[in-house]
Amino acid sequence: MYEAPQVSQLAMKIDSPRSKYSPIVQLYRKNQGNSEKERTIICFPPIGGLPLPFAQPQVLSEWGRYGSVTGLQISGYGHGEKPFKHYQEMLSCFEQGIEKAINGKMVFIGWSIGAKIAHDVATYMQNKGIKIDCLVVIDSYATDEYLNKNTNNNVKFDSMNLEDVIDNYIIEIEGDLVYGELKKYNKEQKLVRLTQDLESLGMIPSGVFQISPGFAEKFIRYSLLQANYMIERPIPGYFDGDVLIVRAKATSRLSQTLTLGWERYCKNVETVDINSDHFTLLAGNAAEVTAKTIGKWIKNHIS
């Protein structure tokens, strides 16, 4: 059963004045079956902090074969909610939410910044004696220091203002050629353009600007806030389990190592490349390829 059958309904539920904040968003509930083989797949979202990309039908149809699918969301989007003050508060909230809501075996999947958070929550829970079967890292370097050392990355969200972040998002999604064109736009025009880009990627729902005009700007502000959280991230712990690294094509070209630095912090690491860029790994045709690739790997690694 889908708790919110359409991504737009999920967004409206998140933004509803009647909704009380919970880090847990049920994306797909699988009927009771072979409990030994079923897992709860817990999805940690990319920057922006919403699980909407994981709610797409082509993703849920693949991962739902192996159990229920649950997303995590940051605090602050709903009416009266306050954003997390620091990284550790977010980790503790996610960990406590998972422990309270989920019984049984689990698989963690994190995309981009969400992969770092997934790894940190997994190692924290393992230290408490809670087993996480396996971890999937979607296109994320193990640490920002490793990213900066092994690529020509010079993007630092934490030092940007709101308009800088909007510009960077548009350039990352549409390509460097739009840089000159953006100079002709004011902030409001850029925000409309970025909203359309994010809608096309499934990161925010289609028509959200009409439903909630402030939603897209809030998404960008929380992207900036999350980047500031990550400055506080401690040295990662060690995940004692199987890990799949899913790299976008552009990442595989830029990276000097196969595992993006994760071999230091994980027991068994495998890597697979998807013919996509970072932002389209879970959008359009690439979403189905990515979801199937991950689903097959999960099937082979759940005990």
N, C-alpha and C positions, 0 to 999 in steps of 0.2 A: 504494500500500500504506500502510495506517495502521500506524505503529510501535506505538502504543497505541490500539487501536480505541475504547475507552471512556475518558471523562474520569477515571473512578474508577481505571482501570488506569494512566493517566498519573500520577495522584497517588501511587499505590502505588509506581510506578517511581521517582519523585522521592524518596520517603521510604524506599526500600529500603536496608538496611545494606550490600548488595552493590554499590550504585551509586556510582561515582566521580563527583565533581562535574564537570560541563561546563556552560557557559552555553548550549549548543546543545541544544534538544529538537526532534527531528524529529517533526512533527505529521502530515505527509502527504508521501509520496514519489511523484512522478509518473513514469510510465514514459517512457523516452526517446522524444521525438517531434520536432516541429519546433523545433530548438534556437534558431533565430533569433527565434522568437516567445515562447519560454518563459523565464520568470524564476524565481528563487528569491524567494519572498515571505517577508520576515523580520519577525516580529511582536514588538514591544516591549510588555511587559505594563503594566497600570495599577499603582497602588500595591498593595503586597503582593508584587509581583515574580514572579508565576507566570503562565505562558502559557495556563492552562486555558480562559479564555473563547474563545480562538482555536481551540481543539480541538473545538468543537461542530460536529456534522455539517452544520448549515445554513450554517455559515461555511466549512468546508473544501470543501463541494460547490460553492460559488461560486468561491472563490479558487483551488482546485485545477485549474480549467480553464486557468489561465495558468502553472502550474508547481508545483514542490514548495513546501510551506509549512513554515517553520521558526519555532519560538518561542525566546525567550530567557528565562532564569530567573536570579534572583540567587542568590548563594551563602549557605548557612546552613541550608537546610531538611533536607538529608541528614544521616545519622549521621556525626559527626565533622567536619562542615563548619564553617568559621568565616565569619561575615558579613564583607562588605567593610568596610574601615575608613573609607573616604572615597569621595567621588563619582568622583574621577579613577581610583581603582583599579577601580571598577565599569566605567567607560567603557573603560579599557584592556583589561579582561578580555573585555568584549563584542566590542570591535573585533578583538582577536587571535583570539577564538573564531570569528568570522565569516570572517576571512581564512584561517584554517586549514581550516575545514570547507566553505566555499562556493566553488565555481568557477563563473564565468559571471556573467550579468547579474542585478541585484538590484533589488527594490522594497522599501522600508521602510514599515512601518505601525506607528504607535504610538498607544496609547490613554491619555488623561489624562497622568499623569506620564511614561508611556512615550513619548509624542510628543516631549517635550523631550529625552529620552535618545536617541531615534531621530534627531532633528535633529542633536544634538551628535556622535553617532557618524558620521552621514552626512557632516557637514562635515569632520570629522577625516580620514575615509577619502578624501574628495575632495582634500584638501590633499596626500595621498600619491599622488594620481594614479589612484585607484580610482573607477570610475564607478558611481554609484547612479542608476538610471533616473528614479525619481520617489519622492516621499514623501507618505504619507497621514497627516494629523494628525486624530485622533479626539477631538474635544471637549476641547481644551487651549489655554489661553492661552500665548503665546510665553514670557512670563516671569511670575514671581509679582508683580513690581512692577507690571506692566501689568494683571494681574488685580485687584490691590488698588486701583489708580487708576481703573479703568473699571467697577467693580462695587461693590456694598456688602459684598463678601466680608470676613469677619472671622474666618475659620477659620484657625488656625495650629497645624498638627499638631506642629510642632517644640517648642511650649511646653506640650504636653498630657502628662498621665500616661496609663497604659494604660487606666484606666477612662474617662477623658475621651474617648479615641479610640474606644472601644467605643460610648459614648453618641452621639458625633458620627456614626459610621457608621450606627447604627440610625435616627437622625433623618433623615439624608440619604436613606436608602432608603425609610423608611416615612412620612416627613413630620413636620412640626413638632408635630402634635397628640399624638404619643406622648411628648413631653418630660415632662409631668407623670406619666405612667404609669411612666416609667423610675425615678422616685424610690422606687417601691415594691420595686424589684428589687435584689438584691445582685449583686456582680460576676459570680459564677458563673452566675446566672440570665440576666443580660444577655448573657453569652458564648454560652449555649445559643441564645438568641433571635437573636443576630447570626449564629451559625453557620447557622441555618435560613434567614435572609435571604440570606446569601452563597451557600448551596446553591441557592436558587431562582433566583439570577442567573447561576449557572454559574461563579462566581469561585472556589469551592472545590467539590469533588465531593460528590455526595449520599452520605450515610452515612459521611463522613470522620471524624466524631466517634467512631463505633464502631471504625473502623479504626485511628485514631491520635488519642486524646483530646487530645493536646497540639498537634495540627496547627493548629486554629483560633486558639488563643492565640498560637502562633508567627507565624501570618499577621498578626495585629494588631501584635505587637511589631516585625515587620519593616516594616510600614507606617509605624510611628513612626520607625524607623531610617532608612527611605528619605526621609522628610520632613526629617530632619536632614542627610542627604546633600545635599539640594537647596539648602540654605543656602550650600554651597560652590560651587554651579554658577557658572561664569564667564559673562561676557556672551556670548550665542550668536554663532557664526560665521555665514557666509553660504552658503546652499545654492543652488548654481547648477543648478537643475532645476525641473521642474514639481511643484507641491504642491496637494493637495486638502485643504481644511479641512472636516471633517464636524462640524456643530454639533448638539447636542441642542436641542429646542424651548425649554427653559428658559434655556439659554445664549444663544440668539439673542434672547430677550426682554431679558436683562440686559445684554448687551454693547452698547457704544456704537459699535463698529465691526464691519464684516463679517468681517474677517480675523483677529480676536482678537490683533492685534499682530504677526502673522507676516510682514506685507509688508516689514518692516524687515530680515528675515533670510532671505528667499527670493526667487527670481527671478520665477517665474510662479505666482500664487496664485489658485485658484478656491475657492468656498465652496458647500456644499450643506447644507440643514437637514433633519433627520430628526425626525418627530413622536414623540419619546421624551424621557425624562429621561436624565441622565448615566449612571446606573447600569444602565439597561435598554437602552442602545444595542446591546449584544451579548447580549441575553437575550430568550427567547421570540420572538414574532412580529417584534419590532423588529430582532432579530439578522439575520433573513433579509433584511429591507429594507436594513439597513446594509451587509450583505455584498454584496448585489446592486448597490447603488449604487456601492460601492467597486470591485467587479469590473468593471463597465461602464467606469468611469473609467480603470482600469488598462489595459483593452483598447485604449482610445483614445489612451493616452499612452506605450505601449511602442514603441520604434522598432526 
